[in-house]
Amino acid sequence: MTWSETFLAALKDNDIRLVSYVPDNVLTPLLKGVAADNYFMSVNATREDEALGTVAGAWMGGLRGIVMMQTSGFALIANALASLIVPYQIPAIMVVSERGTMGEFNIGQVLVARTMRPVLDSLAVAHHTLADEHTLRFVVDRSIKQAMLTQSPVVFILSPLLTGGNPAGPK
């Protein structure tokens, strides 16, 4: 199985059906997998905070969901995390394709990448950097289970070591 197939299988194992996302090149394998599988319902959002609001509303209606975004989009969700997700104990599942590291050419991506983990730490939001296909299924499965049991959000950061990075960037 590819890393994206393994990730999607872990979502199914944990009854994560709604996928709200802002498109990104690195997320393409996940998004294509979601589109090809009738198990998932996908919602293309215009902004990452909108995607997070969609998943929060779905949770309140009894549906589990995930938000998919890239690193730069993470900069838009700090307020939604701090004022909605964390205080109301919504177990929002998020996946962020990591840009801004390992030879990144876009300074905007670099600056957000440097602040993403400290922001998550300051909000006490669990996060895991996924860099290894061998541990991916275990980490994703157990972390989603913990998020649901503790009603706390979790963020999965997709390292370029796992995904191969941004295929659209300069060489």
C-alpha positions as CSV (number, residue, x, y, z in Angstrom):
1,M,0.0,0.0,0.0
2,T,1.1,3.6,-0.6
3,W,1.3,6.1,2.3
4,S,-2.0,7.7,1.1
5,E,-3.8,4.3,0.9
6,T,-2.6,3.5,4.4
7,F,-3.8,6.9,5.7
8,L,-7.2,6.5,4.1
9,A,-7.6,3.0,5.5
10,A,-6.9,4.3,9.0
11,L,-9.6,6.9,8.5
12,K,-12.1,4.2,7.5
13,D,-11.1,2.1,10.5
14,N,-12.0,5.1,12.7
15,D,-15.3,6.0,10.9
16,I,-13.9,9.3,9.6
17,R,-16.3,9.9,6.6
18,L,-16.3,13.6,6.0
19,V,-13.3,15.1,4.3
20,S,-13.2,18.9,4.2
21,Y,-10.2,20.3,2.3
22,V,-8.4,23.1,0.5
23,P,-6.6,21.6,-2.5
24,D,-2.9,21.1,-2.5
25,N,-0.4,19.3,-4.7
26,V,1.0,17.1,-1.9
27,L,-2.5,16.1,-0.8
28,T,-3.4,15.0,-4.3
29,P,-3.0,11.2,-3.6
30,L,-5.3,11.5,-0.6
31,L,-7.9,13.7,-2.4
32,K,-7.9,11.3,-5.4
33,G,-8.4,8.4,-3.0
34,V,-11.3,10.2,-1.3
35,A,-13.0,11.0,-4.6
36,A,-12.7,7.4,-5.9
37,D,-14.3,5.9,-2.7
38,N,-18.0,6.3,-2.0
39,Y,-17.3,5.7,1.7
40,F,-16.1,9.3,1.9
41,M,-18.0,12.6,1.5
42,S,-15.8,15.4,0.5
43,V,-16.4,19.2,0.8
44,N,-14.0,21.5,-1.0
45,A,-13.6,24.6,1.2
46,T,-12.5,28.1,0.1
47,R,-10.4,28.6,3.3
48,E,-8.9,26.3,5.9
49,D,-10.9,27.9,8.8
50,E,-14.1,27.2,6.8
51,A,-13.0,23.6,6.4
52,L,-12.5,23.4,10.2
53,G,-15.9,24.9,10.8
54,T,-17.5,22.3,8.5
55,V,-15.9,19.4,10.5
56,A,-16.9,21.0,13.8
57,G,-20.5,21.3,12.7
58,A,-20.5,17.7,11.4
59,W,-19.2,16.5,14.8
60,M,-22.0,18.3,16.5
61,G,-24.4,16.4,14.1
62,G,-22.8,13.0,14.9
63,L,-20.5,12.7,11.9
64,R,-16.7,12.4,12.2
65,G,-14.5,14.3,9.8
66,I,-11.0,15.5,8.8
67,V,-9.6,18.7,7.5
68,M,-6.9,18.5,4.9
69,M,-4.7,21.6,4.2
70,Q,-1.1,22.7,3.5
71,T,1.2,24.4,5.9
72,S,0.4,28.0,4.7
73,G,-3.3,27.3,5.3
74,F,-2.5,26.4,8.9
75,A,-1.9,30.1,9.5
76,L,-5.6,30.7,9.0
77,I,-6.9,28.4,11.6
78,A,-5.4,29.5,14.9
79,N,-8.5,31.5,15.9
80,A,-10.8,28.6,15.1
81,L,-8.7,26.3,17.1
82,A,-8.4,28.6,20.1
83,S,-12.0,29.8,20.2
84,L,-14.0,26.8,18.9
85,I,-12.2,23.5,18.7
86,V,-10.2,23.4,21.9
87,P,-12.6,25.1,24.3
88,Y,-15.6,23.1,23.1
89,Q,-13.7,19.8,23.1
90,I,-14.3,19.0,19.4
91,P,-12.0,16.1,18.3
92,A,-11.2,17.7,15.0
93,I,-8.8,15.6,13.0
94,M,-6.4,17.6,10.7
95,V,-3.8,16.7,8.2
96,V,-1.3,19.3,7.0
97,S,1.0,18.7,4.1
98,E,4.3,20.1,5.3
99,R,5.9,22.8,3.2
100,G,8.5,25.3,4.3
101,T,11.3,22.8,5.0
102,M,13.9,20.8,3.1
103,G,14.8,23.2,0.3
104,E,11.5,25.1,0.1
105,F,11.6,28.1,-2.2
106,N,8.6,30.0,-0.9
107,I,9.4,32.2,2.1
108,G,5.7,32.4,3.1
109,Q,5.7,28.6,3.5
110,V,9.0,28.7,5.5
111,L,7.7,31.2,8.0
112,V,4.5,29.3,8.7
113,A,6.4,26.0,9.0
114,R,8.6,27.6,11.7
115,T,5.6,28.6,13.8
116,M,3.1,25.8,13.2
117,R,4.4,23.4,15.9
118,P,4.9,26.1,18.6
119,V,1.3,27.4,17.9
120,L,-0.1,23.8,18.3
121,D,2.0,23.4,21.5
122,S,0.7,26.7,23.0
123,L,-2.9,25.5,22.4
124,A,-2.1,22.0,23.8
125,V,-3.1,20.4,20.5
126,A,-1.5,17.0,19.9
127,H,0.4,16.7,16.7
128,H,2.5,14.1,15.0
129,T,4.9,14.4,12.1
130,L,4.4,11.5,9.8
131,A,7.7,10.6,8.1
132,D,7.7,6.8,8.0
133,E,5.3,4.6,6.1
134,H,6.0,1.7,8.6
135,T,4.6,3.6,11.6
136,L,2.0,5.7,9.8
137,R,-0.9,3.3,10.3
138,F,-0.2,2.8,14.0
139,V,0.2,6.5,14.8
140,V,-2.8,7.7,12.8
141,D,-5.1,4.9,14.2
142,R,-4.1,5.4,17.8
143,S,-4.1,9.2,17.7
144,I,-7.6,9.3,16.2
145,K,-8.8,6.9,18.9
146,Q,-7.2,9.1,21.6
147,A,-8.7,12.3,20.0
148,M,-12.2,10.7,20.1
149,L,-11.9,9.4,23.7
150,T,-10.5,12.6,25.1
151,Q,-12.5,14.9,22.8
152,S,-9.4,16.7,21.8
153,P,-8.1,17.7,18.3
154,V,-5.1,16.1,16.7
155,V,-2.9,17.2,13.8
156,F,-1.0,15.0,11.4
157,I,1.9,16.7,9.7
158,L,2.9,15.0,6.4
159,S,6.7,15.3,6.2
160,P,8.3,15.6,2.8
161,L,10.2,12.5,3.8
162,L,6.9,10.6,3.5
163,T,5.3,12.4,0.6
164,G,8.2,13.4,-1.5
165,G,7.4,17.1,-1.0
166,N,5.9,19.6,-3.4
167,P,6.0,18.2,-7.0
168,A,5.2,21.6,-8.4
169,G,8.2,23.4,-6.9
170,P,11.4,24.4,-8.8
171,K,14.1,21.9,-9.1
